[in-house]
């Protein structure tokens, strides 16, 4: 018994250290080589605005109000940036830490029900899934949302497994869910609320269902408070668009094709976990000879119900389902230990093969490809530098027509985003940064002005920095 206890203690130390080492090797090298992509520039710019103006709720990006969602991630970035400044490291660190903590939490929870090998597979299946690999070093809230949603689930399940979800535990869950809402709005609440609500209904736990309803009040109040504090007429249209509630404008054929693509995308992006999901024992088949771990049912409900909603939700894309990925990996780990005979060997080899291939891809990317093609990965930064040099040579106010923060973030000059009305009243000299189509449109509105295209970028939307002068 003493030897077994010592082995368990060694495991509790060795496994987290191993996960940290793998995480560091896979994400830290050449982190700042790649300039901002996707929504990274917007989150970094929001953090910079917070530090510059001391405003954390009513945010603007280049003079345009930011109302899409609450901004917990920029707030966290701003906190880190007080020490380091707003850059690739401070912007991406919260997402990277979220991935590390989620991986460690998955392995720890899995180890209660499966072998060490299966728990390590669960951690690897999460970390190296295409869904997570896309977001390992991306300053977006998806990985933070996934971690917080999983924390709420584990807090609740630990209480259920112990025989009672105490009032204090429900309060803790409510706090986590409130923070979750401040990261990306109310949508991710669906994973916890639908999963736990269905579990309570199935087991006729109506008192727990009432507790769940009370727990969801603070997150809803927080979201309502944020919305009311920034609201201006017309904002509801932005919120409806963000949550894909404005109706579907395509045909039925397009809708069916889009939804089938979503299903296939989820199946691929959650590999290798999806490879083992068909072998997960059903918690509702009482005739099974093998005991089913009690966590299987809530995991299926937590991951499955909201995923099912997203399958039919117009405009929903695979990354919206990221909070379900840890549950898929836990279920895959349980199936890992249940396989027998030749099927066990074949599936295990294939699963490890996929995991190893994805790990090799990530390792090659960060250690070989990014250093060799650093100019290409940093093209957005280089383009911004070229624009900045041109502006410094002929200083004037800088305007943009669309918010492309991934390039504009790197400019030191103040930038204001303008529409057609402001453009008609603009007085030269000035600089206008826009894509070729928008530049031509604005030039046609003001035949009294000359737009000299000084710098044309090659990354992102292909922006042109044009010097605006009188004829």
N, C-alpha and C positions, 0 to 999 in steps of 0.2 A: 504493500500500500504506500509506503514511504517513497519507493522508486516511482510509482505511478504519479504521486503528487508532485514529485520533483520534475518529472517529464512535462506535466501540465504547466508548472511554473515556467519552465524553460520555453515552452511553446508560447505562453502569453507574452514573453519578452521577444523571442526570436521572430515570430510572425509579424508583429507590427513593425519591427526594424526592417525586415525583408520588404514589406510593402512600401515603407518610406524610401528605401534604396531604389527599388524599381521605379517608384514615382519620380524621384529626383533625376534618375538617368533618362527617363522618358520625356520629361517636360522642361527641365531647367537649361540644358545646353542650348545656346544660341537663341534664347527666348526673345531677345530684343531685335533679332535680325529681321523678323517679319514686321512690317508696318501694320497699322490697324486695318481690319477688314470687317465686313458686315456691319453690326451696330456698335462696334468697339469705340469708334471715334465719337459717337453720340454720348455714350456713357462716360468716356473720359472728358469730353467737353462739359457735360453736366457737372462732373466733379470739380473741374477747374472753375466753373461759374460759382459753385458753392463756396469754394475757398476765397474767390475774389470778392464776392458780394455778401457773404454771410447769410445767404438765403438758401433754405433746404427744401422748400415745398414749391414755391412759385418760380419755376425755372424758365429760362429762355436760352435758346441756342441761336446765336448770331442774330439776335433781335426778334426771333420768332418764339412764341410761347411753346413750352413743352408740356403737353397735357395727356399724352398717350397712356401713361401708367405711373404709379408711384415710383420713387427713385431710391430704393434702398441700396442697390449696388453702387451707384455713384456716391452715395453717402459713405459707404464703407471704403470706396476708393479714395475719397477725399480725406478720410481719417488716416489712411496709410500715406497718402501724398503729403501730409503735413511734415513728414520726416524725409521723404524722398523726392517730392515733386510729382506732378502728374506725368507719367510716362508709361511705356509698355509694361514695366515691372509692377508698378503700383496698380495699374488698371487690371492686370491679369491675375495678380496674386489671389484675390478672393475666390475667383473661379477655380484656380488650381488647388487651393486649400480645400475647397468644397469637394472636389473629386477625390482627394486623398482621404478626407474624413469619411466620405460615403463608402469608399472601398474598404476601409478598416471596419466600419460599422457592419457592412455586409458580411465580411469574413467572421466577425465575432458572433453575429446572430446565427449564421449558418452553422457554426461549430457546435452550437447547442444541440443540433438535430442530426448532423451528418459527420462523416469522418473528416480528418484533417485535410486529406487530398481533395475531397469534395468541396470543403469550405474555401480552399485555395483556388479551386476552379471557379467558384462563385465570384471571388474577388477578381480573378483574371478575366472572366467572362464580362464583368461590368467594365473594368478599366480599359480593356482592349476591344470592346464592342464598337463598331463603326459609329454608333450614336454618340458615345462618349469621346472617341478619338477626334471627332470633328470639333469638340468643345474643350479639349484638355487645357488649352492655353488661350482661350477666347474670352474676352472681357464682356460676357453677356450673362444674364441672370439665370439661364436654364439649369446650370449645374448647382447653383445656390438653391434654387427652388427644389430641385431633386433631393438635395441633402435635407432641407428643412421638412419636406413632406415625409421623407423616410423617418426622420427623428420623431415626428408626431405619431406615426404608425408604431414605431418601436416602443415609445412611451406608453401608448395605449395597450399594446400587446403584452408588455411586461406586466402590467396590472392584471390583464385577463388571465395570463398564465399563472400569476400568483394567487388567483382566486377572487380578486377585488380591485376595481379601478377606483382608487380613493379620490376624494374631492381635491386634494392637493395635486394629484396627478392630472386630473381633468383641467385644473388651472394652468399647469405647466403646458399641457397640450394646447390650450387656448392661446397662451403667449406665443408658442411656436407658430401656430397657424396665423396669428396676427402679423408676426414678422414676415411670414410667407407671403401674405397678401400685399405687404409693402414692397415686395420684390418684383411682383409681376401682375398684380391685380387679383381678382377673385377666382379666375378660372382654375388654377391648380388646386383649389380647395376641393374640387370634384373627386380627386383620387381618395382622399381620406374620408370625406363626408359620405360619398356613395358606398365605399367599401365597408366602413364601420356601420353605417346605417343599415345596409343590407344584412350584415352579420347579426346585428341586434334584432332585426325583424325575423330572421330565420330561427333564432333561438328564443324568440318571444321575450326579449330583454327590454321591455318597454320603459323601465326606469332609466336604463342606460341610454335608450333612444332620446329620452327627455334631456339627459345630461349632455348628449351630443348636440342637441338643438341649442342648449344654453352656451356650450363651448363655442359655437359658431357665431354667437352674438357679437363679441368683441371684434373679430375680424371684419364682420359686416359693418359695424359702427366705424371702425378705423378707415375702411374704404370710403364709406359715405362722408366721413369727416374730411378726408383728403379731397374728395371730389367737390364738396361744397366750398372748401377753402380756396379752390382755384377756379371755380366755375365762372365761365362767361358764356353768353348766348352763342350757340353753335357748337359748343364742345361736345354735346351729345352725339353729333355726327361722327366725330373722331373716335369716340368710345365705341360706338356701334361698329365702325369699320375695324377697329382693333380686335374686337371680340367676334368678328364675322357674323354680326346679327342684322346686317342690312339687306338680307335676302340674296338669293343666288341668281345671277344674271345670265348664266349659260343655259344650254339645252339639257334635256334629261340624259342624252347620250354622253355629253361632256361630264355631267355630274357623276354618272356611273363609272366612266373611265377614270375620273379623278379619284374616286373613292377606292376603286380597285388598285390603283397605283399606290394609294396610301397604305393599304393592307400589305402589298408586296414590299413597300419601302420599310415598314415596321419589321417585317419578317427578316429582311436582310440586315437592317441597321442594329438589330438586337442579337445577331449572331455573336458567339456560338450558343447562347442560351436557348434560342428558339429551336435549336436542333434537338434538345432534350425535353422540351415542353410536352410533346405527345406522350412521353413516358411518365409524366407526373401522376401519381396515384390519386384517384378521385376520392375526396372526403365524403361523398354522398353515396358511395357504394358500400353498403354494410356487409356485403358478402366477401369482401377482400380478406384473405388470410393474413396478410401483412398489415400491421398497425400503421395507420397513416398519421404522421406528425400533426398535432393540432394546429400548427401555424399554417398548414396548407390551405385550409378553407379561407381564412381572412386574407391571405396573400392573393388567392385567385380573385376574390371579390375586390380587393384594393386595386389590383392591376387591371382586371378584366372589365369591370363595369364602366369605368371612365374611358378606357380604350374603345369599348363598344360604342359609347356616345360619340367619340371622335371619328369613328369609322363613318358615321352618317352625318357628321357636322361639315357643312360646306366650307371649303377653304382651309380646313385643318390640315396641318403638315406633320411629318413624323416627329419633329423635335418637340411638339406639344405633348407627346406621349413619353418624354424622357423620365418623368417621375415613376413610370411603371417599370422601367428597366431594372432597377434593383430587385423588385419583386420577381421579375422573370428570372433573374440570376439565382435568387434563393430557391425558387421552384426547380430550376435546372439542377442545382446542387442536391436537392432531395431526390430527384429522378436519377441522378448519377449513382447514388448508393443502391437504388432499387433494381437497376439493370442486372441481368443474370446471363450466364452462358456466352455463346458466341456474339449475340447482340451487344452485350456489355463491352466486349473487347473492341468490336467494330465502331460503336458509337463513341467510346472513350478516345480511340485513336483519331477519329475524325474531328471530335471536339477539340482535343489538344492540338491537332494539326491546324485547325482554323485559328485558334488562339495564338499559336506560335507564329503563324503567317502574319497575323495582324500586329503582333509584337515586333516582328522583324521589320515590317513596314514602318512602324513608328520610330524604331531605333535607327533605321536607315535614313528616315526623313530628318531627324534632329542631328545626327552625327555626320551624315554624308551629304545629303541633298541640299539642305539649307546653307551649310558653309560654302559649297561649290557654286550655288546660285544665289548668293546673298544679295546681289544687285537686283535680281528679279523679285525676290521676296520683299525687299525693301523699296520697291519701285514707287509706292505711294509717297514715302518719305522723300525720295529723290526728286519726284515731280514737284512736291511742295517746296523743296529747296530751290528749284529752278524758278518757280513762280516768285518766291520771296526775293531772290536776287534781282529779278526784273523790276519788282515793285520798289525795292530800295534804290535802284538806279534812277527812278523817276517817281518820288513819293507822291501819293495822292490817296484819298479815301478808297477803301476796297469794298466792293459789293459782290454779292452772289445772287443767283436766281433760284438755285436749289441747294438744299442742305446736304452736302456730301462731306461729312465731318471727317472721314478717313483720310482725306488729303488736306482739307482746310485746317484740321486740328494742328498741323505742324507749322502753320504760318504764324509768325509772331505779331503781325499787324492785326488790329481790330477789324472785324468783318461784320457787315450788316446784310442780311438777306432781304431783297426787295421784290415787289411784285410790279405788274405793268403800270399801276397808278404812280408809284414812287419813281419808276423809271422815266415816265413822261415829265416829271418835275425835276429830274436830276440835273445838276449843273457841273459841267466838266471843269478841270480835269478830274478823272477818276479811273479806277480799275474795275472791270467787270469780269468775274470768273463764272463761266457757264459752259455747257456742252455746245457743240457746233450748231445743233438745231435751235436751241434756245437763243444762242447768240445772234443767229440770222433773224429770228423773230423779233428780238428786241431792236436790232439795227433797223429793221423796216419801220418800227414805230417812231424812230427819231432820225429822219433823213438829214436833220441839221447837224448830226454828230458823225464823227468818223471813229470806227473801232479798229484799232491796229492790233491784230493777233500777234502777241509777242512770244508766248509760250504755249505749246500744246502738249498735254500729258498723254501718257500711253496706258496708265493704269486706271482701274475703276471705270467711271463713265466717260473718260476721255475729255477732261476739262481743258478749256482754253482761257488763258489770262489775256484780256484785251485792254489796251490802253485807250481810254475814251477822251477824245478831244473835239473841239469845234472844227468845222470845215475850214 
